[in-house]
């Protein structure tokens, strides 16, 4: 049993208040702002992480007043409380904290492609710097469609709004998807780097705001027990799973152009992969950590045989969580003969000294049996020789499971002798759940990341080389699928564990996926 002292648990976490700044959200009326960014800012207010000199400026095409914007956000927050759903969860809204935030909101209507929008925004921010104590620090958040990323950045540069001087900082947050393939990612990096320096760019992946994702590094590098085993001498293979119980819902038009590979692998899945497989950095300095993460992705062996090493699937009709689910091709805004994948499984190799010969199996998909994200490390089997002549027929597998969501924690599975006069083995588990040992504050995944943007800590954000390495790794699979649109598309029933072809991917080496149960 894990032991923590009462004093240690009770001790309040000491975190500095973020520096004064004006945060500008382009796309203030969008779903991302309402569902994730604003609730995260509210949680930062209740945690007392935001300074008095904080101001929130919304910019969008919609012709609305600041009161209209506040009401829209307030209605959404109250809906989360009454109806649930989404990442934000609370029993009630702290009206004092919410008023603190809404009192600091202003709104500007403008076209993202109109230079006048940025001229008015520049004047507005200059006024806030003088009257609201924002210290001249500006954080620009691009909660907009991908096509506007380079447009907004270029316009900010043309309006002379991103130059850093006199100790004042200018930072830009770019949401995913960061490119659609390797050429577009390179082009986008080149475009925004014409205006910004790399240290000003924060490429957002809210998955990295999850506490358990960040804890992977703590588990590995703060415990002498685990790191010596974290290599090919002791590990048989690694499974990384991110399964969802939702379909494409109303995003058929977007998903038809994206698919599971683009949507999940170069970002979420590769972030889990890099944290699991990276070499120890010399410090927790942002560049030291990001350098080691980039090395892992750069070391992925190029895919030569997509038919052998990758599986793409698409969900058919079925039952998910007791409800009937349509087949993907029957969803709104989806072509009736669509070959877009809603599931991807991939066996990849990392060509370095630590991991040579250890397969990493990745799988992610929609409308699966269970919502579950985990990293599962399977250790080598112990020799059987000692147990000849006993009732033990085979050795039990040893697993370490890092549960990311929804039940954050770590489990270690190993064999123990069953009570009795004969030698027989049973599987047992040592299980650590975050909610049992640590009081957790409300979290959408964005709180840590927004705070880090404000204090200038880029550890959890991707550099240009990491982004491009990720797209370079998946590009051969995307090219093969584009040239062979239906050759290997497997179907699976909604509510299942995925296509049979994914099971065969592991079965060829005598392995099996951990069940989604």
N, C-alpha and C positions, 0 to 999 in steps of 0.2 A: 504494500500500500504506500502511495506517495504521501510524504509528510511535509507539511508546511506549518510554521509557527503562527499562532494567532496574531502576533505582532506584525509579522511579515505580510499576512493577508490584509490586515487592517490598515497598514501604512498606505497613505494616499500616494498615488503616482505623481511625481513632481515633474511637470513639463512646462517649459517656458511659454508665455503667451506669445503668439505670432507678432511680428512687427506690424506697425500701421501700414495699410495699403488700401487702394481702391481695386476691387475685383470687377472686371467687365466681362459679362457673359454674352457672347454673340450667339443668338439662338435662344433668347430668354423665354420665348413662348413655347419652346419645344418640349417633347416628352422627357428627354434626358434631364433638362433643368428641373422640371416638376417632380420627377420620380426619384432622382438620385442626388443631383448637386445641391438643391435647396434643402432637402432633409439632412444631408451631410453637414451643411453649414449650420443648420439648427442644432444638430448634435454637438458641433464644435462650440456653439454658444452655451449650451447647457453644461459642457465640460470646462467652460471658462478658458477656452484657448484663443478666442478672438479678442483683439485690442479695441479700446474705445474708438481709436482712429481707423476703424474698418468701415468701408462703404461698398455697397453692391449696386452696380450699374447694369441694367438690362438693355440690350440692343437687339432689335428684331424688326422684321418687315411689317408686323401687325400694327395697325393704327389704334393704339390704346393709350390710356393714361397710366400713370404709376399706380393709382388706386385700383384700376382694372387689373393690373399685373399682380398687385398684392392680393386682391380677392381671389384670382385664379389659383395662386399658390396656396393661399389659406384653405380654399375649398379642397384642394388635393391633399393637403396635410390632414385635414379633418376626415377625409374619406379613408385615408390609411388607418386612422384610429377606429372608425366605425365599421369598415368593411374588411380591413386587413388586405393582404396581398402586397407584392413588391418587397423590396429589400428593407424599407423603413418599417419598424414595428414599435408601437408605443401604446400604452393604455390611455394616455391623454396627452394633450399639448400643453406645455408650460406656457401660459399666456404671457408671462413677463419676459421669458426668453424669446418667444416668437415676436413680441412687440419690439424688443431690442433690435431684432434683425430687420423687421419690416420698416421700422423708422429710419433705417440706414439705406433703404432702397430708393433708387431713382430709375427712370426709364427714358430711353431715346428711341424714337421710331426712325428707321432708315434702311435703305437698300445697301446690302453688303458690297455691291459693285459701284456705288455712287461715292465719288471722292468727298462730296459734301457731308456725307454721314460721318466721315472721320474728322473732318474739320470741326463739326459741331461737337463731336465726342472729345476732341482735344481741348476745346474751350471749356467743356463741362468738367473734365478732369482737372484742368488748371484751377477752376473755381473750387473744387473739392480739396485740392492740395492746399489752398490758402485758408479755407474756412472750416474744414472737417478734420484736419490733423492727420491726413493720410501720408504725410512725409514725402510725397512725390513718388511713392512706390506703386507700380501698376502691374496687375496680373490679368492677362487677357486669356479668357477661356473660350475655345472654339467648339461650342456645342452645336455645330452646324454640319450640313451634308459635306461629304468628302470633297466635292468639287469646289467648295469655297475655302478650303484650307489655305492654298497658296494665294488665292485672291485676297483674303483678309490680311494675311501676313504682308503681302506686297503693298497693300493699301496703308497699313500701319507704318510701314517703312517710308512710303512716299509722303505721309503726313508728319514725318519726323517724330514718331511716337514711341520708338523702341530704343532710342539711343540712351545708354547708361552713362551718367556723369554725376559728379558731386555726391557720390555714395548712394544715389537713388537707383533702384533696380527696375528692370522691365523683363517680364517673363511671359511666355506664351505656352498654354496647354493645348495640345493637339490630341483629339480623341481618335480611337480606332474607327474604321479601318485605315491604317497608314499604308496606302497603296493597295492594288489588287493583284499584283504580281511583282516580280523582280524589276522589270523595266519601269513600271509606274512608281514603285517605292524609291528607286534611284532618282527618278525625275522629281518626285515630291521633295525628297531630301535636298536635292540640288536647288530647287526653287526657293525653299524657305531659308536655306543657308546663304542665299544671296542677300537676305535682309537681316537674319539673326545669326548670332554666334551659337555654337552648340550648347554652351552652358545656359543659354536663355530658353532652350526648347525642352519642354516636358511632355514626352509622348505617353499619354495616359493609357493604362490598362488596369481597370479597377479591380481585377482579379488579385493583383498584388497588394491590395489593401486588406485582404483577408488576413486575420491574425495568424491562422495556422500556416498559411503560405510563408509568411515572414518567419515563423517559428522553425521552418525547415533548417535554416542556417543556424539558429540557436541550438537545435537538437544535435546537429552534426558537429559544430565547432566549439560548443561549450561543454561537451561531455566526452571525456577520454574513453568512455565505454564503447561508443559507437564508431567514431571515425576510423579506428584501426581496422574495422571490419568492412569499411565502405569501399570495396574494390573488387576486381575480378577474381581474386583468390578466394573470396568468401561468398560472393553474390552470384546466383545462377542467372536471374533475369529480373527485370523491373517492369511492372505494369502501371500505367498512368491512365486513369479513367475519369471522364467527365460526362456523366449521363444526365439527360434531362427528361422530364415527364411532360413537357409541353411540345406542341408542334410548331409550325411556322406562324400560327394564329393569323393576324392580319398583315403579316409581313411578306406575303407571297411574292410581290413584285421585287422587293429587295432580295429575298432569298434565292429567287431564280437566277439572279446575277452573281450570287455569292457562293452558296453551298457550305457544307460543314467544314470542308478543308480550309477554305479561305477564312471562314468566320471564326474558327477556333484554334487551328493548329499553329500558325506562325506567331500567335500572340499568347493566348491562355496556356495551351498545352506546352509550348516551348518554354514559357516562363517556369512552369513546374519542372520540366526536364532540366533546365539549366541550373535551378536551385538544388535539385537532387544530385546532379552529376558534376557540378563545378568543383574546381580545385580550391583549397583554402586561400582566401585573399589575405594580404598582409595586414589589413585593418578593415574596419567597416566604413572607411572613406568611400564616397560614391564611386569614384573612378576605379578604385581597387576592386570593388565588388562587381561593377559593370564590366570591367575588363575580363574577369574570370568567367562571368556568364556568357560573354560574347565568344570566348574561346571554345566553350562546349558546343555552341551552335555551329561554329565554324568547323568543328571536328566531326560533324555528322557525315557519314559516308554517303557520297552521291548515289542516288537510286538508279540502278541499271535495269531492274526488272520489276516495273510497277505491277504487273499482273501477279507476280509471285509474292511481293512484299507489302502490297497495299490492297485494301478491300474498300470498295465504296458501296453503300447501301442506300435504299430509299424505303421509307415506311409505307406499308399498305394499311388497309383498314384493320381495326382491332379494338381492344378495350384497354384503356389506360386509367388506372386508379378507379375502376368501376364504371367508367363512362365510355360510351362508344366514341371512336375516333375515326375521322375520315382518312382515306388514303391521301398521300401527298398530292397526287395528280388530280384529286377532287377538291383541293383547297382553293379558295378565291385567289385570282390573279396568278394561277399556276397553269402552265401549258398541259393539256391532257396527255401529251406524249413526252413530258419533261424527263430528262436524264440527270437532273440536278441531284446530287447526293445529300442526304440528310444524316448520313452516318459514315464515319471513316475509321478504319483500323489500319495501323501501320507498324511494321516491324523495322526498326532502324538500328544502326550500329554507330557507336561513337569511337572513332579511330584515335585513341590516345592510350598512354601507358596504363591509366587507371581502369579503363573500361573495355579494352580490346577483347572481343569475343563474347561480351555480355549483351544479349539482345534487350532492347527497350521496346516494349509494346505499348502503343498509344491507341486509345479508342474514345470516340465521342460521338454522340448522336442525339436526335430528338425522338420523342415519343417512345422512350424506353421504359422498362419495368419500374425503375426507381430513380429519383433525383439523388445523385451521389457523385462526389468528386473525391478521389483518393490517389495517393501514391503508395503502391504495394511493392516492397522489396522481398524477393524470395531468395533465401540463403541456400547454399549447397547442402545436399543431403549428407548426413553422417554415414560413415561406413557401416555396412550391415553385419560384418563378420562376427562381432561380439554377440549378436542376438540369434545366431544359428542354434537350433535346438530349443528355442523358447517358443512361446505362442505369438511372438511378434512376426508378422508376415512381411511387413515392409516398414520403412522408416517414415515417420511423420514429417511433413514439411514445416520449416521454420519461416515465419513471415514477420516483417515489421510493416504495419499499415499506418500511414499518415493520413488521417481523415481531414479533408479540407472543408467539406460542407455536405449536409447541413449539421451533422453532429460532430463538431470539431474535436479532435483528440488524436491519440497515438495508442496503438495496440501492438503488443509483441506476443506472437503465437509460437508455442513450442510444445515438446512432448514431455509427458510425466508418466510415471508408473501408476497404473490403476491399483487401488487397494486390493489385496488378496494374496493367496499363496503362490500364484503363477506370475510370470513376467509378461504383462501386457501393457501396451502404451495407450494413452489417450491424449487428445489435443487440449491444451489449456491456454488461457489468455490472460496477460496482464494488461489492463486497460486504463488509460488516463483520459478523462474527459475535461475539457477546459472549464465547462460550466460548474463542475464539481469543486475545483480548486481555486479558480480565479473569478472574482466578480467582474463581469464583462459589461462595458458600457454599450449602449445602442450603437449599431454600426451598419452602414450600408456598403462599406468597402471603400468609400470615397473620403472619409474623414482624415485618415492618416495621409492620404495622397494630397489632398488640398492643403493640409497643414504643412506638409513637406515642401510643396510649391512655394508657400509663403516664407518659409525659413531658408529656402534655397538648398534643400537636401535632395539630390537627384538619384539617390541609391535605388529607389524602386521604379525608376523610369528608364526606358530603353534608349540607348544611343543609336545613332545612324547606322553604325556598323553591325549592331545586333539586329536591327530591323532587316537590313539587307541580307544578312546571313540566314535569317529565318526564311525569307522568300526564296533565297537561292536553294535551300534544302528542299522546299516543296515544289519548286518549279518543274522538275522532271515529271512529277506525278500529274500536275496540272496540264502539262503539254501532252502527255500520253492520253489523258481523259478527253482533252479537246479534240485530238485526232482520232479517237476511238470512242465516240459518244455513248455507245450502248454495249460495248463489247463485254464488260465485266460488271455491269450494274446488278447488284443482288437486292432482292426485296426482303423485307422482314415485317412481321405483323406488329402493328402498334401495340405497345405494352409488353413486348418480349425483351430478351437480352440483346437482340441484334441479329444480323444475318448469319446463317450457318457457315458461310464462307469465312467469317471472322473467327469462328471456332476452329476451322481447318487451318487457319494461319498459324495457330499455336500447336495444334495437334500434330503437325508434321514433325515437330521437334519433341513430341511427347509431353507437351505442356497444355495447360487449360486456363482460360480466364477465371478469375474469381467471380462467383455468381453475384448478380445484382439482386440480392435478397435482404 
